Amino acid sequence: MQCRSCGAEIPVDERFANLVVCGTCNAAMVLDEKAAAVSGTMAVLAQTPSPLYTGGSGTVSEKRFTVIGRVRYGHEKGFWDEWFLSLDDGSSAWISEDEGEFAFQRHSSDNPPTFAYDDAEVGMEVAGEDVTYLVEEKGIAECEGAEGQLPFVVLPGERVPFVDLSSGVNGLHSIEYEPDGEMRWFDGVRLALADLKLDATAQEMGMTDGLAVERTAGDSGRERIVKTTDRSVSLKCICCAGSLELPADGATSANCQYCGVHLDLSGRAVTCPNCESTLPLQGGERVSNVFCPECNTQIDVRQDVPKILQKLVNQKRPDVPFKVGQKCTFRGLELRLIGHLRYTEKDAWGTYHTDEFLLHNRDAGHRWLIMYNGHFSFGEEIIERPSKLKPQNQRPRAKFSFRDRKWTVFEKSTKGAKITYVDGELPWVAKVGDNCSYMDAINPPYLLSAEWARKEMEWFEAEYIRPGEVAKAFGIEKKDLPSRRGVAPNQPFLVSPFLRQGPVLMLLFTVLFAVLTALAFTQPGKRVASWTLPPKDYAEEHLTEPFKITRPNAVCKAKFKANVDNSWVYLDAAVVNAKEEAVLDFSAQMSYYHGTDGGERWSEGSRKDSALFKLAEPGNYRFLFVGQAGTGENAGDVKQGPVVHVTVYEGAVLARYYIFCLVFSLAPFVLMQMRRSAFEKKRWDDADD
């Protein structure tokens, strides 16, 4: 068809199109059965860092698609794009893109959960037929422009109330509320960028950051690409507001001569509406607001004409080791620090600050570096969600599984952390005074966080990193970083090099000495003699038959056994050599009592005893026994006592040496467990308070 405004030829897919935007003059035309009527003019939509573009094609979820339209919606925190797809199977679908996150959705007539927009609250659970949904975002979107073909009529400035819900791990669903009370339900899943297989990206087609499409109404209707950065403007440093000396050779970067930050000049620049300083943006086309360091003003840059969000005249820069605009490299990924937020919480024990630094890479998007009490974590926003988990209801130490890990809830704050400092650039609007509630769960060194405000919930995963890695990433000295205090929620317990390298060896020693200890108790040595002593023998002194010891300094063991029953027997024993000399003496006692008390059986004592002794010289020896027996505390008639069985062994093993070695082998592990327990106690002290 031909444009009713400029006459340019416009390709139209009549199966889907109800609104067509002319790519030459931006006229918006509503199609009906009879004709196309011009209803207004759409604003030109600048190409973002997205890989998608109108006219592009590719594969998603094993379905071939062609992008035939786009509509951009703005809201109080930023904007997102909805890409309208024509699928090769004759159906249509949408890909929504918000701050580099994607979702594949279809308009569905299935029975959606039904509730009024005013009744929706972030974190609210909504029951469906077979699934439970969790409200993640609520807001009113305003159309900022459109291009290509769309299946419904939308004009700039039109406002649409919406609610986003999640289900399972990747489910993402949207409800749009019409003025007449009707609801449009979109069913879908979150996507990773790798799930989009594009035939050619916007970047490969020349639609890159810092570029805008200038459309001309020539005969060919072709597009030409032009730079939007005006290098003749006097630029200010995004970090210190110092005037930048632009390279004479037309280079796309420059060093600030005052603070030393290396700045990228290839993107767009914005002029502060308060002090008229011009700032080169470092975070690509998705920057929603920027802080002007010249006049301490936060600026909304989502529109062509920047607007003042708030003036922060008394804002004092926190003492942190990093600067906005500074470069760093984490895990092989080159990043630039483009934003800084400080969250502050207060309770009865004090005031706590958490600094979050937003890092940006043109291709990989955003990462976060979190600093708390001198501890650091490096992470990013995630698209998956724990299934059937409502963060607002979690309690400390509660357990759940997610991403093949077992998580423990560390803390939850429903009063919220307040933003007390904003610097640099952000892809959404965050102002001083905003509050954010959160739930943190840990599986050291990993941290899983849910953050929610009144209208939105987001999830992040981070990993604890040591100060040395942070210093290396920024090219600074480790001593320039703040000292660590206490134990961080996701800080791992580090094992010493000795225990890390030698646990197998220590385990072998432990097993060896445990076996030797058991043998020492169960294998008394070579049996050399045994006697049965009736009570008449030990009632008075009794000298046994000789027994022979064959080795010098022999360790011997005497074992005693008597069938005492609610009674006792006591023996004094002396070892006598061939010269009738007593060379040593010891005693043995056996007592055993039992009964019933309050219906419960009890027993105490033992019917056995043993003694170790050492004989210096080999030769023949005899035992001299004398004893007592009784049934109470005092001795009774010894001749009524029990029979005592005595056995003597040569070459007994002293178990105490093996026990000592066993304890020595176990000591490092015991000390490690004690250290671990103390470490975990420090970790949980604040959370328990």
ABEGO torsion letter per residue (X at the ends): XBBAAAGBBBBBBAAABABBBBAAAGBBBBBBAABBBBAEBBBBBBBBABABBBGBBEBBGGBBBBBABBBBBBBAAEBBBBBBBBBAAGBBBBBBBBGGBBBBBBBBABBBBBBBAAABBBGBBBBBAABBBBBABBBBBBBAEBBEBBABBBBBGBBBBBBBBBBEAABBBBBBBBAAGBBBBBBBBBBBAAABBBABBAAAAGBBBGBBBBBBABAAGBBBBBBABBAABBBBBAAAGBBBBBBAAGBABBBBAAAGBBBBAABBBBBBAAAGBBBBBAAEAABABBBBAAAGBBBBAABABBBBABBBAABBBBBBABBBGBBBBBGGBBBBBABBBBBBBBBAAEBBBBBBBBBBBAAAEBBBBBBBGGBBBBBBBBABBBBGBBAAABBBGBBBBBGGBBBBBABBBAAEBBBABBBEBBABBBBBGBBBBBBBBBBOABBBBBBBBAABBBBBBBBBBBAAAAAAAAGBBAAABBBBBEBBAABBBBBBAAAAAAAAAAAAAAAAAAAAAAAAAABAEBBABBBBBBAAAAABBBBBBBBBBABBGBBBBBBBBBBBBGBBBBBBBBBBBAAGBBABBBBBBBBBBBEBBGGBBBBBEBABBBBBBBBABBEBBBBBBBBBBBABABBBBAAABBBBBBBBBBGBBBAAAAAAAAAAAAAAAAAAAAAAAAAAAAAAAAAAX
